[in-house]
């Protein structure tokens, strides 16, 4: 039962957050995507230096 409740609870919380505070939700997504971009750039630099 717990395995069914957790994913639905998290999903509903995300939807609730996005609906009640869309500006803040957009900022969170923007920050997360920016962080992933930074990680990707760092990994790319590492691979380039390792291959050189």
Order of alpha helices (4+ residues) and beta strands (2+ residues): alpha-alpha
